[in-house]
Amino acid sequence: MKPELYDMLFTQAMAERSKAMLTLNLLSEHPAGIGDHSTKDFYSNAEEALAMLVDADDKIEALQKYFKFKSKSVI
């Protein structure tokens, strides 16, 4: 894999991880900012954010395991 492709994929996975962490933080630490969500919406949003986090971590792990490039991005 070309380093440029690796870096793009790695950076995208890191952004997905950051987005998931931010969502989980907002849901747990700032629930007043969520608005008029039902409990079902809240749980669904939390589950979606967790799935996004797991998916991003899996992508990062796979890139690091199968490809030996070091990303220019900071972990």
Secondary structure as GFF3:
##gff-version 3
##sequence-region A 1 75
A	DSSP	alpha_helix	3	29	.	.	.	ID=ss1
A	DSSP	three_ten_helix	31	33	.	.	.	ID=ss2
A	DSSP	alpha_helix	39	66	.	.	.	ID=ss3
###
